[in-house]
Amino acid sequence: MQILLLEIRKILNWKILLVLAFVNLILYYFLIDFNIKHFPNGRPSLDSYQIGAEMVKNYGPHMDESEKADFKIKYDEEVRKADEFFRGREDFKKIGIQSYIEYQNADHDNKELEELRYKVIFNEEVDLFWELQERERLLEFHKNQEMIIANEIGRANSFGKQHLNELKKTGQYDLYPEVSLSNFSDIITNIAIAVLISVVLVISPIFLSDRSRNLVDLQYTSKVGRSIFKRKLAAGLISAFIVMTVLLAIYLGIYSLNHPSIFFEVPLNSFIGGVYWYNLTFFQYIVLSTCAIYVLGFLLTFISMSISNLVPSYIALIGIQVPVILGLLIFGLKYLLNLVVSMWLPIWLVPACYILLIAIVIGFVMYLWKRERKLDIVL
């Protein structure tokens, strides 16, 4: 136990923690800060979020036909407010616009109308017109549910058709605005990049640092010398877990400032724009994504420790690790995190990729352990 704690202290020393804090400040500023400060990002995203929150508050995480009809009634009430707005505006009366229907059907090549439209929407920022625009978009999705699901069924395989037909029976798809889910998808990818880079930064020197100071020869002269390899592996895993947990707690805590909790109970398939193999709730999807980051973090931990055990220098360590990390971050995250339950991929593909990666990494670590037990020390 003392050796294990000593190894953890060696990994999480104050110098590396200082570097880790600095790197994460930079990564936060470049990758995450924008999606926190600018959420919802302008309009109509703001209206989309607000109307979605109102829908969840009024109807809960599921909508039946009567609730869809009620949403249409609320839209009609907003249209009547718009009619009153136009009747009270002399500038619109002058060009013959006295109702919302006339406003919608007017000739968009009319320069005077376009100037008034720009004035009302962008200069005066009348909320009513932004809200009507978003409500119309949602009603269009509600109206075209059958057509949308039919198109998805048409291009799915036999197993996908079965899943989509079951989803079609529930009617719980393409109901709620997707702005909060899209925001999470963007943020969790960037959080994963920051966390995984941090893990590699902390773990990479674990074996190489001892070899560069010629400590390995001294370790192997002791009774527990070769078993230090296993203790280092354990220390690396524990250290990686600590780093990931602290960073995820901080980043997800910051993400909570975007107030996603109102949508936590909404099923993924109820959001507009995507179809998913598993009808997880938004909160369950957040938990699944967090677990995926942990798994990827532990895989990178093993990979980093293995490379550190093999390479002769820090230059070689960097040269080998950079393409591995870039490959995972650029190509791997899309499939292993963003599309983890998406019907864009076959249902078996993501689990198979995780199983294959885990098997390869475990097999390689076992090879290194056998190699370590037989390794001769050259004096």
Helices and strands as residue ranges (DSSP letters): H 2-11, H 14-27, I 28-32, H 33-37, H 45-59, H 65-87, H 90-93, H 100-105, H 111-118, I 119-123, H 127-143, H 145-154, H 158-170, H 179-203, H 208-212, H 215-220, H 228-255, G 256-258, G 260-263, G 268-270, H 282-310, H 314-327, I 328-332, H 333-333, I 334-338, H 349-374
